[in-house]
Each structure stands twice: as C-alpha cells, then as structure tokens.
Amino acid sequence: MERLLTIMRRLRGPGGCPWDQEQTHESLRPHLLEEAAEAVDAIADGDPAVVADELGDVLLQVAFHAVIGEEAGTFGYEDVESAIVEKLVRRHPHVFGDVVVDDAEHVLRNWQAIKASERGGTPRTAADRVPRSLPALRRAGELARALAWPADETLAARSLGELSRDPGDLAAALLELARAATLAGHDPELLLRDHVERRLAAGTEVGHPS
C-alpha cells in the first residue's frame, strides 16, 4: 500500500500529472462508482486475474482520496486504515471478545446495535441506512423492504402489455419489480445486470437495425 501511496503523491505533486492534480473528492465520485461497478462485473465473469485488476482500481480510489485528504490536512491513509480496523474489531465482539452468537442473523442484530451505540444510542432511520448513491433498482428494492412499502396490487394485476408509456407508470412498475425481487431475496440490480449479459452472450442483439 505504501508503494501505491508514494505513486499517488508523485502524481499529485510538482511535475506530476495535470489530470491527477486537478481532482478533488467531489470530482472522483463518479470514478469510485464506476470502478466499483467494474469490479462487480469482473466477479460475475469469474476470471481471477481480471478480478484482481479491477479490485486494484478500487484500491486506487482509496489511495487517491487518502492523498487528497493528506494534502488538505483532514485525514490520511493511516486514518482510513485505523478506522476500518477498529470498526471490524468493535463490531465483531463474538470473535475478538467474549460475546456468544447463535447464527448469522444474531451477528447482524449485534452489528446494528453496535452501530447505534457508536452514534450515542440513536439508530439511523430505515431510509438513512440505504445509501443514496446505490444504483436505482437496488436502492428502490432496499427502501421498499426497509420501509415496508406494500405491493401495488393494481399494478401487480396488470400485464406488461397493459402498461402505458407514461414515465410515472413505468417508474411505478420498476419499483414494484425491484420490491418483489428484493423481498424474494434477490438483488434486482444484479438480476438485471446478469440477465442483460446473458442475452448479449446469446447474440440477441442480432436483427436490430445497424
């Protein structure tokens, strides 16, 4: 990691790369999302070498933000590493302490309780626990589950052909599908992503106008 940080400091420093020097935490936000998505794609494809390469790109984003914080005097890589190490130890008292758990569900309950205690005992709302930057389908499904949004029975009774082209109608249908997938234990974002990749692999684009 120190080699990576040294390279990033060189790129950001005098005589370094003009593009790297211009970047900020804000400007790097889309790159962080993109690199994470590419890592997810690599994992789905299953090539270990590509997975390692794409995870390296994700790690680069961590180093990039750490060096920017270091320059501003707000935080550095040591703070990033210490924060996650301390968090993992603190949130796994059944491993690093004497707490006894029954199963994975018990672990998750403890995890949420510990997170609440870290904020002075005030738990986040269900909506706050769902990141705003999640892909839309996944966020929709997670919010629907967290807030216990009921099914749209009228929409559920309609066939796909009965949907209008009204944006609101289509959006409601997407939300209902995301809700149903999430409650069935599936990530709607990954379901659609994998389905699209299978169709592409099957050559279903043949016949479309060029």
C-alpha positions as CSV (number, residue, x, y, z in Angstrom):
1,M,0.0,0.0,0.0
2,E,2.9,2.4,0.7
3,R,4.1,2.0,-2.8
4,L,0.7,2.9,-4.2
5,L,0.5,6.0,-1.9
6,T,4.0,7.0,-2.9
7,I,3.0,6.9,-6.6
8,M,-0.2,8.9,-5.9
9,R,1.8,11.6,-4.0
10,R,4.2,11.8,-7.0
11,L,1.3,12.1,-9.5
12,R,-0.3,14.8,-7.3
13,G,3.0,16.6,-6.6
14,P,5.1,19.1,-8.6
15,G,6.0,17.7,-12.0
16,G,3.3,15.1,-11.7
17,C,0.1,14.5,-13.8
18,P,-2.1,17.6,-14.6
19,W,-5.2,15.5,-14.5
20,D,-4.4,13.8,-11.2
21,Q,-3.5,17.2,-9.7
22,E,-6.9,18.7,-10.6
23,Q,-9.0,16.0,-8.9
24,T,-11.0,16.5,-5.7
25,H,-13.1,14.3,-3.5
26,E,-16.2,15.5,-5.4
27,S,-14.8,15.1,-8.9
28,L,-13.7,11.5,-8.1
29,R,-17.2,10.4,-7.0
30,P,-18.3,9.0,-10.4
31,H,-15.0,7.3,-10.8
32,L,-15.4,5.5,-7.5
33,L,-18.9,4.3,-8.5
34,E,-17.6,3.2,-11.9
35,E,-14.6,1.3,-10.6
36,A,-16.8,-0.5,-8.0
37,A,-19.3,-1.5,-10.8
38,E,-16.4,-2.8,-13.0
39,A,-15.2,-4.9,-10.1
40,V,-18.7,-6.3,-9.7
41,D,-18.7,-7.2,-13.4
42,A,-15.3,-8.9,-13.1
43,I,-16.5,-11.0,-10.2
44,A,-19.6,-12.0,-12.3
45,D,-17.3,-13.0,-15.2
46,G,-15.2,-15.1,-12.8
47,D,-11.7,-14.5,-14.2
48,P,-9.4,-14.2,-11.1
49,A,-6.8,-12.1,-12.9
50,V,-9.5,-9.6,-14.0
51,V,-11.0,-9.5,-10.6
52,A,-7.6,-8.7,-9.1
53,D,-7.0,-6.0,-11.7
54,E,-10.4,-4.4,-11.1
55,L,-10.1,-4.5,-7.3
56,G,-6.8,-2.7,-7.8
57,D,-8.7,0.1,-9.5
58,V,-11.0,0.3,-6.5
59,L,-8.0,0.4,-4.2
60,L,-6.5,3.2,-6.3
61,Q,-9.6,5.3,-5.5
62,V,-9.0,4.7,-1.7
63,A,-5.4,5.9,-2.2
64,F,-6.4,8.9,-4.3
65,H,-8.9,10.1,-1.6
66,A,-6.4,9.4,1.1
67,V,-3.7,11.5,-0.5
68,I,-6.1,14.4,-1.2
69,G,-7.1,14.3,2.4
70,E,-3.5,14.2,3.4
71,E,-2.7,17.3,1.4
72,A,-5.7,19.1,3.0
73,G,-4.7,18.0,6.5
74,T,-8.1,16.5,7.0
75,F,-7.2,12.7,7.1
76,G,-4.6,10.3,5.6
77,Y,-4.4,6.7,4.7
78,E,-3.5,5.8,8.3
79,D,-6.8,7.2,9.4
80,V,-8.7,5.2,6.8
81,E,-6.9,2.0,7.8
82,S,-7.3,2.6,11.5
83,A,-11.0,3.4,11.2
84,I,-11.8,0.2,9.4
85,V,-9.6,-2.0,11.6
86,E,-11.1,-0.6,14.8
87,K,-14.6,-0.9,13.4
88,L,-14.1,-4.5,12.5
89,V,-12.8,-5.4,15.9
90,R,-15.5,-3.4,17.7
91,R,-18.3,-4.9,15.6
92,H,-17.2,-8.5,16.0
93,P,-17.2,-9.0,19.7
94,H,-18.1,-12.6,19.1
95,V,-14.6,-13.0,17.5
96,F,-12.5,-10.5,19.4
97,G,-14.4,-10.6,22.7
98,D,-16.5,-12.9,24.8
99,V,-19.9,-12.4,23.2
100,V,-21.6,-15.6,22.1
101,V,-23.8,-15.7,19.0
102,D,-26.2,-18.3,17.7
103,D,-26.1,-17.6,14.0
104,A,-25.5,-15.1,11.2
105,E,-28.8,-13.3,12.0
106,H,-27.7,-12.8,15.6
107,V,-24.5,-11.3,14.3
108,L,-26.5,-8.8,12.2
109,R,-28.6,-7.8,15.1
110,N,-25.5,-7.2,17.2
111,W,-23.9,-5.3,14.4
112,Q,-26.9,-2.9,14.2
113,A,-26.9,-2.4,17.9
114,I,-23.2,-1.6,18.0
115,K,-23.7,0.9,15.1
116,A,-26.4,2.6,17.0
117,S,-24.3,2.8,20.2
118,E,-21.5,4.4,18.1
119,R,-23.9,7.2,17.4
120,G,-24.8,7.8,21.0
121,G,-27.6,5.2,21.0
122,T,-29.5,6.9,18.3
123,P,-30.2,4.5,15.5
124,R,-30.4,5.7,11.9
125,T,-33.8,5.7,10.3
126,A,-34.6,2.8,7.9
127,A,-34.3,5.2,5.0
128,D,-30.9,6.5,6.1
129,R,-29.5,3.0,6.2
130,V,-29.9,2.8,2.4
131,P,-27.1,4.8,0.6
132,R,-28.4,7.4,-1.9
133,S,-25.7,6.6,-4.4
134,L,-26.8,2.9,-4.8
135,P,-27.9,2.0,-8.3
136,A,-31.5,3.0,-8.6
137,L,-33.0,-0.5,-8.8
138,R,-31.1,-1.8,-5.8
139,R,-31.9,1.4,-3.8
140,A,-35.6,1.1,-4.7
141,G,-35.7,-2.5,-3.5
142,E,-33.8,-1.8,-0.3
143,L,-36.0,1.2,0.5
144,A,-39.2,-0.8,-0.2
145,R,-38.0,-3.5,2.2
146,A,-36.7,-1.1,4.9
147,L,-39.8,1.0,4.9
148,A,-42.2,-2.0,4.4
149,W,-43.8,-0.4,1.3
150,P,-46.8,-2.5,0.4
151,A,-47.2,-4.1,-3.0
152,D,-49.2,-2.1,-5.6
153,E,-51.9,-4.7,-6.1
154,T,-53.5,-2.8,-9.0
155,L,-50.1,-2.7,-10.8
156,A,-49.4,-6.3,-10.0
157,A,-52.6,-7.4,-11.6
158,R,-51.7,-5.8,-14.9
159,S,-49.7,-7.4,-17.7
160,L,-46.7,-5.9,-19.2
161,G,-48.6,-5.1,-22.3
162,E,-51.1,-3.0,-20.3
163,L,-48.5,-0.6,-19.1
164,S,-48.7,2.9,-20.6
165,R,-45.7,4.7,-21.8
166,D,-46.2,7.3,-19.1
167,P,-42.9,7.8,-17.2
168,G,-44.7,7.6,-13.9
169,D,-46.5,4.4,-14.8
170,L,-43.2,2.8,-16.0
171,A,-41.4,4.0,-12.8
172,A,-44.0,2.5,-10.6
173,A,-43.7,-0.8,-12.4
174,L,-39.9,-0.7,-12.0
175,L,-40.3,0.0,-8.3
176,E,-42.7,-2.9,-7.9
177,L,-40.3,-5.3,-9.7
178,A,-37.4,-4.1,-7.5
179,R,-39.5,-4.6,-4.4
180,A,-40.7,-8.0,-5.4
181,A,-37.1,-9.1,-6.3
182,T,-35.7,-7.8,-3.0
183,L,-38.3,-9.5,-0.9
184,A,-37.6,-12.7,-2.7
185,G,-34.0,-12.5,-1.6
186,H,-32.5,-11.2,-4.9
187,D,-30.6,-8.1,-5.7
188,P,-32.7,-6.5,-8.6
189,E,-29.6,-4.7,-9.9
190,L,-27.6,-7.9,-10.2
191,L,-30.6,-9.8,-11.6
192,L,-31.0,-7.3,-14.4
193,R,-27.2,-6.9,-15.0
194,D,-26.7,-10.7,-15.2
195,H,-29.8,-11.2,-17.5
196,V,-28.6,-8.5,-19.9
197,E,-25.1,-10.1,-20.0
198,R,-26.6,-13.5,-20.8
199,R,-28.7,-12.0,-23.6
200,L,-25.7,-10.3,-25.1
201,A,-23.7,-13.5,-24.9
202,A,-26.6,-15.3,-26.6
203,G,-26.4,-12.8,-29.5
204,T,-29.9,-11.5,-29.0
205,E,-28.8,-8.2,-30.4
206,V,-28.8,-9.7,-33.9
207,G,-31.6,-8.4,-36.0
208,H,-31.5,-4.9,-34.5
209,P,-31.1,-2.1,-37.1
210,S,-27.4,-1.1,-37.5
